[in-house]
Amino acid sequence: MIYIGKREIVTMVRVQEIPLNQIRRPLPRQNDPNKVQALMESIREIGQQEPIDVIEVDGQYYGFSGCHRYEACQRLGKETILARVRKAPKSVLMKHLA
């Protein structure tokens, strides 16, 4: 963890496969069905090329981007998704939820 003054900031970033059922999506959004369908076809043909972004807080994953890729993988019946994981303190999570 890196500290600037008394503030903690996000440090380590890694790319890994994460079980879809372990990712919380606290800010659900309405996805474009055409984009989801196109991503499903692409993922089926060549695999997931771009990881989604998640933050890890106290061992729990939270997704705030990659909504279309997340839904496409769900609808394809995938158990895991490629994710760029940033470990962060709760203060960072709260800023995303504000």
N, C-alpha and C positions, 0 to 999 in steps of 0.2 A: 504494500500500500504506500502511496506517496502522499505526503502531507504538505500543504501550502498554508502556512500559518497554522491555524487550528482546524482547517478543513481537510477532510479526506477526499481524495479523488480516485477515479477509476484507474487501475493500473494494467494488470495482465490481460492480454487478449489472446485467445486461442480459437482454433476452428476444430470442431468435433461433431460427431453424430450424437444427437440427443433424442431420447424417446419423445414422440409427440405428446404423449399423455403426461409428461412432466413439465410442459411449458404452460404457464398461466398467461392468458391474454386479457388483462384487466380493462382494456379499452377496446371493446369489440367494434368492428366497423362493417359496413355493407360493402362487399367486394363486387367488382365488375365480373359477372358470370362469363363473359366472352374472354376476358383476360385469364380467368381461372382455367377455362377450357383449353386455351392456347398453351398455358403453362403445363397442364396435365399432358398434353400431346408431346411437348418438348421433353418433359421429365421422363415420360415413358420411352421416348426414342433415344435420348442422349444422357439422361440422368440430370440431377439438380446441379446446375453450373454455378450459381451464386448462393452463398449461405445467407440465411436470415440473420438478423442481429438480435441477441438476447442479452439481458444482464442477469448475473447470478448474485443473489442476495441471500446470505445465510443458507446456502445449499439449494435454494429454490430458483428456477429459471422464470424470467418474465420477458415476454415478447411484445415489442412495440413497433416492429417493422417487419416487412416480409409477409404481410397478411395474405396476399394472393398465393405466394409459394406455399405457405402453411396450409391453406385450404386445399390447394392442388394435391399436396402430398397426402392429406387426410382422405380426400376423395379417391385417391389411387390405392388406399389401403396400406400405405407405408407405415411402418412402426417407428421409424426414426427420420430425422431431418438434419441436414447439414446446417450448423449454426456457428456464427462468430460470437463467442462468449466473452463478455467483459465482466469481471468480478467487481462488485461495487458495494458500498455501504448503503444502509437503508435511506440515508439522506438523498442519495441519487435517485432511488426508486420513488421517493416522495415527490421529487421535482418532476418526474415523468407523469405522475398522477395528478399534479396540480393543474 
